[in-house]
Amino acid sequence: MELRRRIVDSFNGKWMLISLIILFILPLVIGTGLYLKSIPLLEHHSLRQLVFSTNWAPSRSSFGFWSFISGSLYVTLISFLLSLPFCLFAAIYLTQFSSRFLLRIMHPVIDILSGLPSVIYGVWGILIVVPFIGDYLAPALGTTSTGYSVLAGGSVLAVMCIPYSLNMLIEIFRTVPCGLREASLSLGATSWEAVKHVVIRGNYPGIIAAFGLGIAKAFGETIAVMMVVGNVVSNSFNPLDPAYPLPALIANNYGEMLSIPLYDSALMFAALVLFIIIVIINLIFRFLIHKTRKK
């Protein structure tokens, strides 16, 4: 019996170690594979020219990715600015002010939103968001727009990211001991002051992690954004103009334009840039979490 327990313990320990090693190696394997596929393009063009040039003409072997990178960053920034207040205030209300009955109702609603396929959000964006921007918002601002724009992509992306960040924020705020909030109230603090100084300030690392996960997911989203963002190579900073994010570039062109020399390598380089940016975003948020924990 004792020998059997030792064998089982040894097997479980090795299995968990192997799983950990695989999870650690997997990003390196993905990054290495994308880099190897990008080498033909890197041999003909400098990295600076590829990343910062806006000249995109594959038929003339000109591959400038800055328009796609800036489009991805712009759409992600708008989605973050739109989703942040909704997620934060909704999580605070559900965990600190609302009844438990409302929280029990909202949990399945949030799960349904997080489980919807992205193409459904894209169709919703085409039916609702795009006409609203093109027919109402743009004329109200004294300009014209087809509706297929950075703002439409950011709006759809914000709605998609809300369930993930909101779910995490709810679980983070629920871990705050009731005694801390009650002690703050007993010292004369108002309900909002107790939430501000105990719930929010004491959970800065968790809040940063929740929004970091949302941004990383938003940056790599493809189908829904591709359906409403316009997919036009542009360097405009007007949110009512169309854009062409990196994920949409890969999804739209892979398998169709590969007869053009270096085009396959260019799309792999786009995927590599996307991979690196998401890694950098995660590292920045891990650094912010570390700094707030030290404080």
C-alpha positions in Angstrom: 0.0 0.0 0.0 2.8 2.4 0.9 4.7 1.5 -2.3 1.5 2.2 -4.3 1.1 5.6 -2.7 4.7 6.5 -3.4 4.3 5.5 -7.1 1.1 7.5 -7.4 2.7 10.6 -5.7 5.8 10.4 -7.9 3.6 10.1 -11.1 1.4 13.0 -10.1 4.4 15.2 -9.3 6.1 14.4 -12.6 2.9 14.9 -14.5 2.4 18.4 -13.0 6.0 19.3 -13.6 5.8 18.2 -17.3 2.6 20.3 -17.7 4.3 23.3 -16.2 7.3 22.9 -18.5 5.0 22.6 -21.6 3.1 25.8 -20.6 6.5 27.6 -20.1 7.9 26.4 -23.5 4.7 26.9 -25.6 5.1 30.7 -26.0 8.8 30.3 -26.9 7.8 27.7 -29.5 5.1 29.9 -31.0 7.4 33.0 -31.1 10.3 30.9 -32.6 8.1 29.5 -35.3 6.8 32.9 -36.3 10.3 34.3 -36.4 11.6 31.5 -38.6 8.7 32.1 -41.0 9.5 35.8 -41.0 13.2 35.5 -41.9 12.8 35.7 -45.7 11.1 39.1 -45.2 13.7 40.3 -42.7 16.5 39.4 -45.1 15.2 41.8 -47.7 14.0 44.7 -45.5 15.3 46.3 -42.3 13.3 45.9 -39.1 12.9 49.7 -38.8 11.6 50.0 -42.3 9.0 47.2 -41.7 7.7 48.5 -38.4 7.7 52.3 -39.0 7.0 52.6 -42.7 3.5 53.3 -43.9 4.1 52.3 -47.5 2.1 49.1 -48.1 2.4 47.9 -51.6 3.0 44.1 -51.6 3.0 43.9 -55.5 6.1 46.2 -55.4 7.6 44.3 -52.4 7.0 47.2 -50.1 5.8 46.1 -46.7 5.2 48.9 -44.1 3.3 47.8 -41.1 2.9 51.0 -39.1 -0.6 51.7 -40.4 -1.7 48.3 -39.2 0.1 48.5 -35.9 -1.3 52.0 -35.1 -4.8 50.8 -36.2 -4.6 48.0 -33.7 -3.4 50.2 -30.9 -6.1 52.9 -31.7 -9.0 50.4 -31.7 -7.7 48.8 -28.5 -7.2 52.2 -26.7 -10.8 53.2 -27.6 -12.2 49.9 -26.3 -10.2 50.3 -23.1 -11.5 53.8 -22.5 -15.1 52.8 -23.1 -15.0 49.6 -21.1 -13.0 50.7 -18.1 -15.6 52.9 -16.3 -18.5 50.4 -17.0 -16.5 47.4 -15.6 -15.2 49.3 -12.6 -18.4 50.9 -11.5 -20.6 47.9 -12.3 -18.3 45.6 -10.2 -18.3 48.1 -7.3 -22.1 48.3 -7.3 -22.7 44.6 -7.6 -20.3 43.7 -4.8 -20.7 46.6 -2.4 -24.2 48.2 -2.8 -26.6 45.8 -4.6 -28.5 42.8 -3.1 -27.2 39.3 -3.5 -30.2 38.5 -5.6 -29.1 40.9 -8.3 -25.6 39.5 -8.2 -26.9 36.0 -8.7 -28.9 37.2 -11.7 -26.0 39.1 -13.2 -23.5 36.1 -13.0 -25.3 34.0 -15.7 -25.8 37.2 -17.8 -22.1 37.9 -17.7 -21.3 34.3 -18.5 -23.7 34.4 -21.6 -22.0 37.5 -22.9 -18.5 36.0 -22.4 -19.6 32.8 -24.2 -21.1 34.5 -27.3 -19.1 33.9 -30.5 -17.3 37.0 -31.7 -19.1 36.9 -35.1 -22.4 37.6 -33.2 -20.8 40.8 -31.8 -19.7 41.7 -35.3 -23.2 41.3 -36.7 -24.6 43.3 -33.9 -22.0 46.0 -34.7 -23.0 46.0 -38.3 -26.7 46.3 -37.5 -26.6 48.8 -34.6 -23.2 50.5 -34.1 -22.2 51.2 -37.7 -25.6 52.8 -38.7 -25.6 54.8 -35.5 -22.2 56.3 -36.2 -22.8 56.8 -39.9 -26.4 58.2 -39.7 -26.5 60.0 -36.4 -23.2 60.6 -34.7 -21.1 61.8 -37.6 -23.8 64.3 -38.9 -24.2 65.5 -35.3 -20.5 66.3 -35.3 -20.6 68.0 -38.6 -18.8 65.4 -40.6 -19.5 62.3 -42.7 -18.7 58.7 -42.1 -19.7 55.3 -43.5 -19.9 54.1 -40.0 -17.2 51.5 -40.6 -14.6 53.1 -38.4 -12.2 52.9 -35.5 -14.9 54.0 -33.2 -17.2 51.2 -34.3 -14.4 48.7 -33.9 -13.5 50.0 -30.4 -17.2 50.1 -29.3 -17.8 46.4 -30.4 -14.5 45.4 -28.8 -15.4 47.2 -25.5 -18.6 45.2 -25.2 -16.7 42.0 -25.9 -14.1 42.7 -23.2 -16.6 43.8 -20.5 -17.6 40.3 -19.4 -13.9 39.2 -18.9 -12.8 42.2 -16.9 -16.1 42.5 -15.0 -16.0 38.9 -13.9 -12.5 39.3 -12.6 -13.2 42.5 -10.8 -16.3 41.0 -9.1 -14.2 38.1 -7.8 -11.5 40.5 -6.7 -13.8 42.8 -4.8 -15.6 39.9 -3.1 -12.3 38.8 -1.5 -12.2 42.0 0.6 -13.1 41.0 4.2 -16.4 42.6 5.4 -14.7 43.5 8.6 -12.4 46.0 6.9 -15.2 47.9 5.3 -17.3 47.8 8.5 -14.3 49.1 10.5 -14.0 52.0 8.0 -17.7 52.8 8.4 -17.4 52.7 12.2 -14.7 55.3 12.1 -17.0 57.8 10.4 -16.3 57.1 6.7 -19.2 57.3 4.2 -20.1 54.2 2.1 -18.2 55.7 -0.9 -15.2 56.6 1.2 -15.1 53.0 2.5 -15.2 51.6 -1.0 -12.6 54.1 -2.3 -10.0 53.6 0.5 -10.6 49.9 1.4 -12.1 48.1 -1.6 -10.4 50.0 -4.5 -7.1 51.1 -3.0 -6.5 47.7 -1.4 -7.0 45.9 -4.7 -4.9 47.9 -7.1 -2.9 44.9 -8.3 -6.1 42.9 -9.0 -7.7 45.8 -10.8 -4.6 46.3 -13.0 -4.5 42.5 -13.7 -8.2 42.5 -14.8 -7.8 45.4 -17.2 -4.4 44.0 -18.5 -6.1 40.7 -19.4 -8.9 42.7 -21.1 -6.5 44.8 -23.2 -4.4 41.7 -24.2 -7.6 40.0 -25.4 -8.8 43.1 -27.2 -5.6 43.6 -29.1 -5.7 40.2 -30.7 -9.5 40.1 -31.5 -10.1 39.4 -35.1 -13.6 38.6 -36.5 -15.8 41.2 -34.8 -13.4 44.0 -35.3 -12.7 43.0 -38.9 -16.5 43.2 -39.7 -16.9 46.8 -38.5 -13.6 48.6 -38.6 -13.6 49.2 -42.4 -10.3 47.4 -43.3 -8.8 50.4 -45.1 -5.1 51.2 -44.8 -5.1 54.6 -43.2 -3.0 56.8 -41.0 -5.8 59.1 -39.8 -6.3 59.7 -36.1 -10.0 60.6 -36.6 -12.0 57.8 -34.8 -14.7 58.2 -37.5 -12.3 57.0 -40.2 -11.7 53.4 -41.0 -8.6 51.5 -40.1 -6.9 48.1 -40.7 -5.7 46.3 -37.6 -3.1 43.6 -37.7 -5.4 40.6 -36.9 -7.7 41.7 -39.7 -4.8 41.9 -42.1 -3.8 38.3 -41.4 -7.4 37.0 -41.5 -8.3 38.8 -44.7 -5.3 37.9 -46.8 -3.8 34.6 -45.6 -4.3 31.9 -48.3 -5.5 34.4 -51.0 -2.5 36.6 -51.8 0.3 34.1 -51.2 1.4 34.0 -54.9 3.0 37.4 -54.3 6.7 37.0 -53.3 7.4 37.4 -49.6 3.7 37.9 -48.8 3.5 34.7 -46.8 6.5 35.8 -44.8 5.0 39.3 -44.4 1.8 37.9 -42.8 3.9 35.8 -40.5 5.9 38.9 -39.5 2.5 40.6 -38.8 1.6 37.7 -36.5 5.1 38.0 -34.9 4.6 41.7 -34.3 1.1 41.0 -32.8 2.7 38.3 -30.5 5.5 40.6 -29.3 3.1 43.5 -28.6 0.8 41.3 -26.5 3.9 40.0 -24.6 5.0 43.6 -24.0 1.5 44.6 -22.8 1.5 41.7 -20.3 5.0 42.5 -19.1 4.0 46.2 -18.5 1.0 45.2 -16.5 3.0 42.6 -14.5 5.5 45.4 -13.7 2.6 47.7 -12.6 1.2 44.9 -10.4 4.6 44.4 -8.8 5.0 48.1 -8.1 1.6 48.5 -6.6 2.1 45.4 -4.4 5.3 46.9 -3.0 3.5 50.1 -2.2 
